[in-house]
Amino acid sequence: GRVRVLFPERDEWTVAEGWGNHHMGTTRMASDPKKGVADADCRVHGMSNLYIAGSSLYPTGGTVNPTLTLVALALRLTDHLKSRFEEGAFA
């Protein structure tokens, strides 16, 4: 993951019609804390009670709109947090 300009010839890239960005990968999900910020449960490595729900968790960007995958990830996180709450993890 590196930030780069895809269309350097565009002076005003933010106003181009039919073109957009999905900012992803800034708080990557990875099992190894050296390779990512959060684990597979969206929990920030080294923190017991801090979670991230957003497309910044994606280790890479795909070729399609990421919204439905993000919704699925948020629902999965909701289920995980609910089960932890029921276990008394937040007491």
N, C-alpha and C positions, 0 to 999 in steps of 0.2 A: 503494500500500500503506500503509494506516493501520490501526492496531489500534483496534477499536471493540467495544463490547458489543452483541451482537445481541439479547439478551433482558434488558434492564435490570430487568424486574420479578422476575427470579429472584434471590433472596438467596443461595441455595446452588447456583449453576449447575453446579458440579463434580459434584454427586451426582444430577443429573437422569437418570432412566432413559431409554435410547434416544436419547441426545443426546451428541454429542462434537465434538471439534475436530481438525483436521489443521493443525498449525502449519507454515506455508509462507511463503516469500518473504523471509526475513531475510538470506539471502546470494544474492540474485538472480543468475540467469544473463543476461548481456547482452554483446553485442559491444563496446559502449562502456563503458569503466571508470567513466564518470560516471553510468551508469545501472544498473550491476550490479557484483557482487563477482567473479564468475567468468565465464570465456569458455565457448564451446560445448563444449569438452573438459573442463569442470568444473575447470579450472585457475584459481586465484586470479590476477587481473590483477596484473602486476608481480612475480610470484613464479615461479621456474622449476620448482619441485618441490613445490608445495603444491596439493592437490586436495581437492574437497569432494564427498562422495557422500551426498546427503540431499534430502528434500523442501524444504529451505530454498532450494534452487536455483530452484524454480518461480517464475516472475515473477508468476503469479496462481494462485488456487485455482480448481479446477473444481467441477462439481456431483456428481462421483462420487468414490469412494474412490481415493486416489492411489497405492495400494500397487503395482499392476502397472506403472504408469508409472515408479515409483521403481526397481523391479527392472530394467526395461528400461534405464533410465539408468545404473544400477550396472553392468550387463553391458556396456553401451557403453563406460563408463569403463574397465572391466577390459580390454577389447580394445585400447583406446587405450594404456593403460599397458604392456600386453604388447608391443605393437609398438615403443613407445619404448624399452623394456628391451632388446629384440632389436637395436635400432639402436645401443645403447650409450649412451643418454642418461643413464643413472644410474650410469655407471662413475666 
